[in-house]
């Protein structure tokens, strides 16, 4: 059973970030502790198998003549997570606030609505984003003509100085940056953090603009994650002899945002308390994704405590999606009150999941465990304009032990804190179509 956010994640990775089909599917399914798996027959080279197909293809798999089977699956990697944290946190200036309170917020707390704006782009990129002469691609992205991309420094030996493919999404300011580096000796790996810093300096970009953040009461404290895509190869000969091989397809670093807000609570003796909190931002609209892959069969760069490294002839892509917080509004000032408490939202979530399953609420409560719920903000997809970011409750339901689908089958329901409908948080989005 594919959850709605997994389907959206697949199309985001494949259609927006332009990742291969199998990779996009596995990344979208690698949530909540699940380990998805893709199988394919092929010859002795995994890159000749359909696992490397960039697009959907209905043609027969011509590599089945070889007696090999490949299994590709994502692996949470502590080394990759630490490397991503070192590289991306070192690159992005974080306006986080210390002393965040870890206790659960009050059930009746309704955070303010955040006013959002597109990141400020440098003049050469803003001209592309706003200029009518440049045609839009799928999902509204505009590919920057090579003549308009600033040249790299001749003395810079890193990939940041080499030819780049750059695309910008005018509505949101999201960026796609890709390059394939020149072949280099394996003994001369290029550290990624200095490469990224040089890349942003070359493109006249301020990295901190692409994280949810702002001045005053707001800040961004990113949550980093790391993953590697593993490929196992098994060959069975006529004598039944098995021959195993193992490869890493790619390494990924992900940086998601949370936003700092203040909960106002009435304490003992009617005294006011201000409690600083960091609420997660749900959705793919404020995320970075860094992907590093070797050009052929082999292993990906190793990771140390502070950075990923590019070795050999690699291809590296960076997808930067984000919006800036420009201010905040109360629900009354926007006329969207009253707010739902957590118990009210939980009952709406039960009704929604029961309808989805074709059950009564009592039947759903017998089949599912009580949901976990988290308060956060909902970010629009990267091809959409978002003027306000609304708080939501995200509830995750799990089947009880002994049920047909088992405890690993999860259902996710989002309930808006404000507004007349459950999906009120997304009603203001203005999105570009899939096709131009």
C-alpha positions in Angstrom: 0.0 0.0 0.0 1.6 3.3 -1.1 0.8 6.3 1.1 0.0 9.6 -0.6 3.2 11.3 0.5 5.2 8.4 -0.9 3.5 8.8 -4.3 4.2 12.5 -4.2 7.8 11.8 -3.2 8.3 9.5 -6.2 7.1 12.0 -8.7 9.1 14.7 -7.0 12.3 12.7 -7.2 11.7 11.5 -10.7 9.9 14.4 -12.5 11.3 17.4 -10.6 14.8 16.2 -9.5 15.2 14.0 -12.6 16.4 11.0 -10.7 16.2 7.5 -12.4 13.0 5.6 -12.0 14.1 2.8 -9.5 16.1 5.3 -7.5 13.1 7.6 -7.2 10.8 4.8 -6.1 13.2 3.5 -3.5 14.0 6.9 -2.0 10.2 7.7 -1.7 9.5 4.4 0.1 12.5 4.5 2.4 10.6 6.0 5.3 9.5 5.0 8.8 12.2 2.3 9.0 11.0 0.3 5.9 13.7 -1.0 3.5 12.2 -1.3 0.0 13.9 -3.5 -2.7 14.1 -3.5 -6.5 15.1 -6.7 -8.3 16.3 -7.0 -11.9 18.1 -9.6 -14.1 21.1 -8.5 -16.1 24.6 -9.2 -17.2 27.7 -8.8 -15.0 27.4 -4.9 -15.0 24.6 -3.4 -12.9 24.6 -0.2 -14.9 23.4 -2.2 -17.9 20.3 -3.4 -16.0 16.9 -1.6 -15.9 17.9 -0.4 -12.4 19.8 2.4 -14.1 17.0 3.4 -16.5 16.5 7.2 -16.4 12.9 7.0 -17.7 10.0 4.5 -17.9 10.6 2.0 -20.7 8.2 -0.8 -21.9 10.9 -2.5 -24.0 12.1 -6.0 -23.0 15.1 -6.2 -20.7 17.9 -7.0 -23.2 20.4 -7.7 -20.5 18.6 -10.9 -19.3 21.0 -13.1 -21.3 23.5 -12.9 -18.4 22.9 -15.2 -15.4 22.9 -12.4 -12.9 20.3 -11.0 -10.5 20.7 -7.5 -8.9 19.0 -6.2 -5.8 19.0 -2.5 -5.2 17.9 -1.0 -1.8 18.6 2.1 0.3 20.6 1.9 3.5 20.6 4.4 6.3 24.2 5.4 6.7 25.6 6.9 9.9 28.7 7.9 8.0 26.7 9.5 5.2 24.5 11.3 7.7 27.5 12.6 9.6 29.1 13.6 6.3 25.9 15.4 5.1 25.6 17.2 8.4 29.3 18.3 8.2 29.0 19.4 4.5 25.6 21.1 4.6 25.7 22.5 8.0 29.2 23.9 7.2 27.8 25.5 4.1 24.5 26.9 5.5 24.5 29.6 8.1 21.8 28.5 10.6 19.8 31.1 12.5 18.8 28.6 15.2 18.1 29.5 18.7 19.5 27.7 21.7 17.5 26.5 24.6 14.5 25.0 22.7 12.0 23.3 25.0 11.7 19.5 24.3 8.5 19.0 26.3 5.3 18.4 24.3 3.4 21.6 23.5 -0.1 22.2 25.0 -2.9 20.4 23.2 -4.7 23.7 22.6 -1.7 25.7 21.3 -2.2 27.0 17.8 1.1 28.4 16.3 1.0 31.6 14.2 0.7 31.5 10.4 4.0 32.2 8.7 4.2 34.7 5.8 6.5 33.2 3.1 8.4 34.7 0.2 10.6 33.5 -2.6 14.4 33.6 -1.9 16.2 36.6 -3.3 18.1 35.4 -6.4 21.2 37.1 -7.8 20.5 39.5 -10.7 21.7 37.1 -13.5 19.5 34.3 -12.2 16.5 36.6 -11.4 16.6 37.8 -15.0 16.2 34.2 -16.1 13.5 33.4 -13.6 11.4 36.5 -14.4 12.2 37.0 -18.0 9.5 36.1 -20.5 11.9 35.2 -23.2 13.0 31.9 -21.5 10.6 29.0 -22.1 9.5 26.9 -19.2 10.2 23.2 -18.9 8.2 20.6 -16.9 6.8 21.9 -13.6 7.7 25.5 -14.6 11.5 25.1 -14.4 13.6 27.3 -16.7 17.0 26.0 -17.8 19.6 28.7 -17.7 21.5 29.2 -21.0 25.2 28.3 -20.6 26.2 31.8 -21.7 24.4 33.2 -18.6 26.1 30.9 -16.0 29.1 32.7 -14.5 32.4 31.1 -15.4 34.5 29.3 -12.9 37.8 30.5 -11.7 40.5 29.0 -14.0 42.8 28.2 -11.0 40.0 26.3 -9.3 40.6 22.5 -9.8 37.3 21.4 -8.2 34.1 20.5 -10.1 32.7 23.9 -9.1 34.8 25.5 -11.8 33.6 23.1 -14.5 30.5 23.5 -16.8 27.3 23.4 -14.9 23.6 22.7 -15.7 21.4 25.1 -13.8 17.6 25.4 -13.7 15.4 27.7 -11.6 11.7 27.5 -10.7 10.3 31.0 -10.9 7.4 30.6 -8.5 9.4 29.1 -5.6 13.0 29.9 -6.4 14.0 26.2 -6.2 17.3 25.4 -8.0 18.7 22.3 -9.7 22.5 22.3 -10.1 24.4 19.5 -11.8 27.8 18.9 -13.0 30.0 16.0 -14.1 33.6 16.4 -13.0 36.7 15.8 -15.1 38.4 12.4 -14.6 40.8 12.6 -11.6 43.1 10.1 -10.1 41.6 8.0 -7.3 44.5 9.2 -5.1 43.3 12.9 -5.5 39.8 13.0 -4.1 38.1 16.4 -3.9 36.5 17.3 -0.6 32.9 18.2 -1.1 32.4 21.1 1.4 35.0 23.4 -0.2 33.6 22.4 -3.6 30.1 23.5 -2.5 31.3 26.7 -1.0 33.2 27.5 -4.3 30.1 26.6 -6.3 27.8 29.0 -4.4 30.4 31.7 -4.6 30.7 31.2 -8.3 26.9 31.4 -8.8 26.6 34.5 -6.5 24.2 32.6 -4.2 23.7 32.9 -0.5 23.0 29.4 0.8 21.2 30.5 3.9 18.5 32.1 1.7 17.3 28.7 0.8 16.4 27.5 4.2 13.2 28.4 6.1 14.3 31.1 8.4 14.3 34.8 9.0 14.9 37.5 11.6 13.2 38.3 14.9 11.5 35.4 16.5 12.2 32.9 13.7 15.1 30.7 12.9 15.9 27.5 11.1 17.5 24.4 12.7 18.1 21.8 9.9 17.6 18.1 10.3 20.2 16.1 8.3 19.9 12.6 7.0 22.3 10.3 5.1 21.7 7.3 2.9 23.5 5.1 0.4 21.9 3.0 -2.4 23.3 -0.5 -2.3 23.4 -3.0 -5.1 24.0 -6.7 -4.5 24.8 -9.0 -7.4 24.4 -12.7 -7.4 25.4 -15.0 -10.4 24.3 -18.7 -10.5 26.1 -20.9 -13.0 25.1 -24.2 -14.4 26.9 -25.9 -11.6 24.9 -23.9 -9.1 27.9 -21.9 -8.0 27.0 -18.5 -6.6 29.2 -15.5 -7.1 28.4 -12.3 -5.1 29.4 -8.7 -5.6 28.3 -5.5 -3.9 28.3 -1.9 -5.1 27.1 1.4 -3.9 25.0 3.2 -6.5 24.9 6.6 -4.9 25.3 8.5 -1.7 22.7 11.0 -0.6 22.7 13.9 1.9 19.4 15.4 2.9 18.8 18.6 4.8 15.2 19.3 6.0 14.1 22.5 7.8 12.4 23.2 11.1 11.2 26.7 12.1 11.7 28.3 15.5 8.5 29.7 17.0 7.4 30.7 20.5 4.5 29.1 22.4 2.7 31.5 24.7 1.3 29.6 27.7 -0.4 30.8 30.9 1.4 29.5 33.9 0.7 29.3 37.6 -0.8 32.4 39.0 -1.9 33.5 35.5 1.7 34.4 34.6 2.6 34.3 30.9 5.3 31.9 29.8 7.2 32.1 26.5 8.4 28.7 25.4 10.8 28.5 22.4 10.1 25.5 20.1 11.4 24.1 16.8 8.5 22.7 14.7 9.3 20.5 11.7 8.4 21.6 8.2 6.7 18.8 6.3 6.9 18.4 2.6 9.6 18.6 -0.1 9.4 22.4 -0.4 12.1 23.3 2.0 14.6 20.5 1.5 18.0 20.1 0.1 19.0 16.9 -1.6 22.7 16.2 -2.5 23.5 13.2 -4.6 26.9 11.9 -5.5 27.3 8.9 -7.9 30.2 7.3 -9.7 29.9 7.3 -13.5 30.4 3.6 -13.8 30.5 0.4 -11.7 32.3 0.8 -8.4 31.9 2.3 -5.0 30.9 5.8 -4.1 33.2 8.2 -2.3 34.0 7.4 1.3 32.7 9.6 4.1 34.7 11.0 7.0 33.4 13.0 9.9 33.1 16.3 8.1 32.5 15.8 4.4 31.7 13.5 1.5 34.5 13.3 -1.1 34.3 13.1 -4.8 36.7 10.4 -6.2 37.4 9.3 -9.8 34.9 10.5 -12.4 31.7 11.4 -10.5 28.5 13.1 -11.3 27.1 15.2 -8.5 23.7 17.0 -8.3 22.3 19.4 -5.8 18.6 20.2 -5.5 18.0 23.3 -3.4 14.3 24.0 -2.5 13.3 26.5 0.1 11.4 29.6 1.0 12.0 32.5 3.4 9.9 33.4 6.4 9.0 37.1 6.0 6.8 37.4 9.1 3.9 35.9 11.0 0.1 36.5 11.4 -2.5 35.4 13.9 -5.5 33.5 12.7 -7.8 36.3 13.6 -5.9 38.8 11.4 -6.3 36.5 8.4 -9.9 35.5 9.3 -9.2 31.7 9.4 -10.0 30.8 13.0 -10.9 29.2 15.2 -8.2 26.7 15.8 -8.5 22.9 16.3 -7.1 21.4 19.4 -5.0 18.2 19.1 -7.9 15.9 20.3 -10.3 17.5 17.8 -7.7 17.0 15.0 -7.2 13.4 16.1 -10.9 12.6 15.8 -11.0 14.1 12.3 -7.9 11.9 11.4 -9.8 8.8 12.6 -12.8 9.7 10.5 -10.5 10.3 7.5 -8.6 7.0 7.8 -11.8 5.1 8.3 -13.2 6.5 5.1 -10.1 5.7 3.2 -10.2 2.1 4.4 -14.0 1.7 3.8 -14.6 1.1 7.5 -16.6 2.6 10.3 -14.6 4.6 12.9 -15.1 1.8 15.4 -13.8 -0.8 12.9 -10.8 1.4 12.1 -10.0 1.7 15.8 -10.1 -2.1 16.2 -7.7 -2.6 13.2 -5.3 0.3 13.9 -3.2 1.4 16.9 -3.8 4.9 18.3 -1.9 7.3 16.0 1.2 9.3 16.9 0.8 12.9 16.1 3.2 15.8 15.5 2.6 19.5 15.1 4.5 21.2 12.3 4.1 23.4 9.2 3.2 22.2 5.7 5.4 23.4 2.8 4.1 23.5 -0.7 5.8 21.5 -3.5 8.7 23.2 -5.2 6.7 24.1 -8.3 4.2 26.1 -6.3 3.9 29.6 -4.9 3.2 29.7 -1.2 2.3 33.0 0.4 1.5 31.6 3.8 2.7 28.4 5.6 0.0 27.0 7.9 0.5 24.7 10.9 -0.9 21.1 10.6 -1.1 18.0 12.7 0.5 14.9 11.0 -0.9 11.7 12.4 0.6 8.3 11.6 -1.5 5.2 12.0 0.0 1.7 12.2 -1.9 -1.7 11.9 -2.2 -3.8 15.0 -0.2 -7.0 15.4 -2.0 -9.9 13.7 -3.8 -7.7 11.1 -3.5 -8.7 7.4 -1.1 -6.0 6.4 1.0 -6.2 9.6 2.4 -3.5 11.8 4.8 -2.1 9.1 1.8 -0.9 7.0 1.4 2.8 7.8 -1.2 5.4 7.0 -0.6 9.1 7.3 -3.3 11.8 7.7 -2.7 15.6 7.8 -5.2 17.8 9.5 -5.0 21.6 9.3 -4.9 23.5 12.6 -7.0 26.3 11.0 -9.6 26.5 8.4 -12.9 24.9 7.5 -11.5 21.8 5.8 -8.7 19.3 6.6 -6.7 20.4 3.5 -7.1 24.1 4.2 -3.3 24.5 4.5 -2.8 23.8 0.8 -5.8 25.7 -0.7 -3.7 28.9 -1.4 -1.0 27.1 -3.4 -0.6 28.3 -7.0 1.3 25.6 -8.9 2.8 25.2 -12.4 1.6 22.3 -14.4 3.6 19.1 -15.1 3.9 19.9 -18.8 4.7 23.4 -20.1 
